[in-house]
Amino acid sequence: MNILYVGDIMGEPGLRLIEKVLPGLRREHSVDTVIAQAENVSNGKGISLADFWRVKKAGVDFCTGGNWSLHEEEIIQAMNDAAQPIVRPANYPDGTPGLGYKYLSTAKGSVLVVSLLGQIVGRDAGKPVDNPLHVIDAILEKEKDTPKVATVVNFHGDFSSEKFVIGRYLDGRASLVVGDHWHVPTADAMVLPGGTAHISDVGMCGTLDSCLGVKFDVILERWNSGTPSRNELETEGRMQLNAVLADIDEQTGQARSIEQIRRLY
């Protein structure tokens, strides 16, 4: 099966880009299912229910999570519902609202989708999260006998070491492991020796002429002055779409190939 994983959808520009080009990408690559990082959709922070429905209508079948997943309280009802295709990171402490993994039903069988959070720098540094290795081990053990054609793990984090190593740690146990949060794609997409497709960071969808989706002037002023300020999303200029396409053998759950997709508009 062909799984398309789309990088962080950054604000309204990213959402409009997905609405415009995703249907064509699905046809071009005979995509069976689309999974997207959706924790930056609504003004760069979280995702509202209205935008969740827009993302789904655009052709995204499942939304993974990150450090902004719980910013919009209204989305929590969907995250608590096993039938709704959206998760928050699975390694948040016990008692955190929402589910960290769910199954996605496709024409070719069920796909297990898990989100994990690394050690996020900046304002979220030091927030309590459980060890992602322990959490994914427990999930895979619990779900080992549940029929599935593929297992997709999203790792949302800043540290290159974590994002590089998580693929090797899960090699042979997951079909696809995708890192994100940097908004800058890495050049290391590959099928690992054990059959797991992996990339350290898939990149983002939104404005290209920006600082990770934010206006350059805002970032430069903050850097020069040292004065805290609010991010302002860039809405003009060229657009970028970054994703990976993984071909998964439904019989073994192993990847046959992974291809980076980067389009500028």
C-alpha positions as semicolon CSV with decimal commas, in nm:
position;residue;x (nm);y (nm);z (nm)
1;M;0,000;0,000;0,000
2;N;0,109;0,357;-0,062
3;I;0,109;0,578;0,247
4;L;0,164;0,952;0,204
5;Y;0,279;1,131;0,519
6;V;0,246;1,510;0,490
7;G;0,465;1,741;0,701
8;D;0,341;2,004;0,947
9;I;0,048;2,193;0,794
10;M;0,143;2,546;0,901
11;G;-0,154;2,778;0,941
12;E;-0,401;2,894;0,678
13;P;-0,142;2,902;0,396
14;G;-0,057;2,537;0,457
15;L;-0,421;2,440;0,480
16;R;-0,510;2,616;0,154
17;L;-0,213;2,450;-0,016
18;I;-0,328;2,107;0,099
19;E;-0,680;2,177;-0,022
20;K;-0,542;2,277;-0,362
21;V;-0,281;2,010;-0,434
22;L;-0,350;1,701;-0,223
23;P;-0,624;1,555;-0,446
24;G;-0,384;1,565;-0,740
25;L;-0,102;1,408;-0,538
26;R;-0,331;1,124;-0,433
27;R;-0,410;1,048;-0,798
28;E;-0,052;1,097;-0,921
29;H;0,098;0,851;-0,673
30;S;-0,197;0,610;-0,637
31;V;-0,205;0,691;-0,265
32;D;-0,406;0,454;-0,046
33;T;-0,406;0,670;0,265
34;V;-0,281;1,014;0,375
35;I;-0,151;1,092;0,724
36;A;-0,057;1,450;0,813
37;Q;0,097;1,640;1,104
38;A;-0,184;1,874;1,212
39;E;-0,066;2,038;1,532
40;N;0,006;2,373;1,361
41;V;-0,305;2,405;1,143
42;S;-0,507;2,674;1,323
43;N;-0,300;2,994;1,333
44;G;0,010;2,785;1,393
45;K;-0,114;2,647;1,727
46;G;-0,327;2,336;1,748
47;I;-0,626;2,257;1,531
48;S;-0,987;2,368;1,566
49;L;-1,278;2,137;1,493
50;A;-1,365;2,342;1,185
51;D;-1,012;2,310;1,049
52;F;-1,009;1,939;1,137
53;W;-1,308;1,890;0,906
54;R;-1,138;2,101;0,638
55;V;-0,824;1,887;0,656
56;K;-1,030;1,571;0,624
57;K;-1,233;1,713;0,334
58;A;-0,907;1,803;0,157
59;G;-0,808;1,435;0,155
60;V;-0,618;1,377;0,481
61;D;-0,729;1,049;0,638
62;F;-0,552;1,081;0,974
63;C;-0,393;1,362;1,181
64;T;-0,091;1,307;1,403
65;G;0,000;1,517;1,707
66;G;0,267;1,733;1,861
67;N;0,333;1,985;2,136
68;W;0,040;2,210;2,028
69;S;-0,214;1,927;1,992
70;L;-0,418;2,023;2,299
71;H;-0,411;2,401;2,243
72;E;-0,766;2,411;2,105
73;E;-0,987;2,262;2,378
74;E;-1,270;2,189;2,136
75;I;-1,061;1,926;1,954
76;I;-1,020;1,715;2,269
77;Q;-1,359;1,549;2,215
78;A;-1,233;1,415;1,883
79;M;-0,903;1,306;2,038
80;N;-1,094;1,113;2,305
81;D;-1,301;0,932;2,040
82;A;-1,130;0,620;1,902
83;A;-1,336;0,655;1,584
84;Q;-1,205;1,004;1,503
85;P;-0,876;1,002;1,306
86;I;-0,666;1,231;1,523
87;V;-0,424;1,169;1,813
88;R;-0,205;1,361;2,055
89;P;0,140;1,235;2,165
90;A;0,113;0,898;2,339
91;N;0,386;0,973;2,592
92;Y;0,205;1,253;2,772
93;P;0,156;1,160;3,139
94;D;-0,142;0,952;3,252
95;G;-0,453;1,164;3,285
96;T;-0,379;1,382;2,982
97;P;-0,691;1,419;2,764
98;G;-0,702;1,239;2,432
99;L;-0,563;0,916;2,289
100;G;-0,205;0,872;2,173
101;Y;-0,268;0,597;1,921
102;K;-0,558;0,473;1,712
103;Y;-0,634;0,250;1,418
104;L;-0,706;0,389;1,072
105;S;-0,934;0,178;0,856
106;T;-0,832;0,162;0,488
107;A;-0,942;-0,039;0,187
108;K;-0,633;-0,256;0,233
109;G;-0,667;-0,312;0,609
110;S;-0,611;-0,140;0,943
111;V;-0,313;0,086;1,003
112;L;-0,189;0,152;1,358
113;V;-0,088;0,518;1,396
114;V;0,111;0,639;1,698
115;S;0,242;0,986;1,787
116;L;0,536;1,040;2,022
117;L;0,686;1,358;2,163
118;G;1,056;1,424;2,207
119;Q;1,214;1,680;2,439
120;I;1,076;2,005;2,295
121;V;1,299;2,312;2,335
122;G;1,181;2,667;2,402
123;R;0,863;2,731;2,601
124;D;0,786;2,359;2,637
125;A;1,129;2,257;2,766
126;G;1,101;2,070;3,093
127;K;0,734;1,979;3,057
128;P;0,681;1,626;3,186
129;V;0,663;1,353;2,922
130;D;0,712;0,980;2,962
131;N;1,007;0,808;2,800
132;P;0,899;0,760;2,435
133;L;1,094;0,435;2,401
134;H;0,913;0,280;2,697
135;V;0,577;0,404;2,573
136;I;0,613;0,273;2,217
137;D;0,740;-0,060;2,348
138;A;0,427;-0,093;2,563
139;I;0,195;0,003;2,276
140;L;0,351;-0,240;2,029
141;E;0,338;-0,520;2,285
142;K;-0,026;-0,449;2,368
143;E;-0,127;-0,434;2,001
144;K;0,091;-0,715;1,868
145;D;-0,201;-0,954;1,811
146;T;-0,437;-0,697;1,657
147;P;-0,456;-0,750;1,280
148;K;-0,296;-0,466;1,086
149;V;-0,127;-0,410;0,752
150;A;0,107;-0,134;0,867
151;T;0,229;0,056;1,173
152;V;0,313;0,427;1,138
153;V;0,496;0,613;1,414
154;N;0,533;0,992;1,416
155;F;0,810;1,139;1,634
156;H;0,767;1,512;1,703
157;G;1,085;1,659;1,844
158;D;1,384;1,891;1,813
159;F;1,686;1,680;1,899
160;S;1,847;1,534;1,587
161;S;1,985;1,245;1,791
162;E;1,638;1,140;1,907
163;K;1,484;1,173;1,563
164;F;1,767;0,979;1,400
165;V;1,780;0,705;1,661
166;I;1,405;0,641;1,692
167;G;1,399;0,494;1,342
168;R;1,677;0,251;1,426
169;Y;1,511;0,163;1,756
170;L;1,189;0,070;1,575
171;D;1,354;-0,087;1,270
172;G;1,169;-0,407;1,191
173;R;0,883;-0,324;1,431
174;A;0,720;-0,034;1,245
175;S;0,645;0,015;0,877
176;L;0,712;0,391;0,869
177;V;0,874;0,622;1,126
178;V;0,853;0,993;1,046
179;G;1,013;1,278;1,239
180;D;0,876;1,630;1,227
181;H;0,860;1,967;1,412
182;W;1,168;2,128;1,255
183;H;0,969;2,238;0,948
184;V;1,291;2,180;0,749
185;P;1,320;1,849;0,560
186;T;1,624;1,631;0,612
187;A;1,792;1,440;0,330
188;D;1,800;1,098;0,497
189;A;1,483;0,919;0,381
190;M;1,565;0,548;0,351
191;V;1,445;0,195;0,418
192;L;1,645;0,067;0,713
193;P;1,796;-0,285;0,721
194;G;1,502;-0,430;0,915
195;G;1,242;-0,302;0,670
196;T;1,131;0,024;0,833
197;A;1,102;0,338;0,618
198;H;1,241;0,639;0,807
199;I;1,313;1,009;0,775
200;S;1,445;1,231;1,053
201;D;1,228;1,528;0,953
202;V;0,971;1,547;0,676
203;G;0,944;1,927;0,666
204;M;0,635;2,149;0,650
205;C;0,352;2,265;0,426
206;G;0,303;2,640;0,400
207;T;0,505;2,946;0,309
208;L;0,855;2,902;0,173
209;D;0,960;3,268;0,204
210;S;0,937;3,267;0,583
211;C;1,113;3,147;0,897
212;L;0,942;2,810;0,937
213;G;0,612;2,975;0,848
214;V;0,665;3,294;1,053
215;K;0,744;3,638;0,907
216;F;1,118;3,705;0,889
217;D;1,083;4,061;1,023
218;V;0,921;3,938;1,345
219;I;1,200;3,689;1,408
220;L;1,479;3,933;1,323
221;E;1,337;4,207;1,547
222;R;1,307;3,964;1,838
223;W;1,659;3,835;1,781
224;N;1,809;4,183;1,753
225;S;1,625;4,338;2,048
226;G;1,593;4,039;2,278
227;T;1,235;4,148;2,346
228;P;0,970;3,873;2,353
229;S;0,704;3,909;2,085
230;R;0,425;3,712;1,923
231;N;0,487;3,514;1,607
232;E;0,305;3,642;1,301
233;L;0,245;3,390;1,027
234;E;0,363;3,473;0,677
235;T;0,082;3,445;0,422
236;E;0,250;3,580;0,106
237;G;0,515;3,452;-0,129
238;R;0,604;3,107;-0,257
239;M;0,456;2,795;-0,101
240;Q;0,611;2,457;-0,022
241;L;0,476;2,108;0,030
242;N;0,694;1,846;0,194
243;A;0,594;1,483;0,237
244;V;0,716;1,125;0,209
245;L;0,558;0,842;0,016
246;A;0,616;0,493;0,155
247;D;0,528;0,171;-0,025
248;I;0,437;-0,090;0,237
249;D;0,398;-0,464;0,183
250;E;0,060;-0,542;0,341
251;Q;0,159;-0,904;0,400
252;T;0,474;-0,834;0,604
253;G;0,421;-0,474;0,717
254;Q;0,769;-0,390;0,589
255;A;0,854;-0,102;0,360
256;R;0,958;-0,162;0,003
257;S;1,054;0,200;-0,061
258;I;1,032;0,559;0,066
259;E;1,038;0,867;-0,156
260;Q;1,071;1,229;-0,050
261;I;0,823;1,465;-0,215
262;R;0,906;1,836;-0,220
263;R;0,699;2,073;-0,431
264;L;0,728;2,451;-0,464
265;Y;0,439;2,664;-0,588
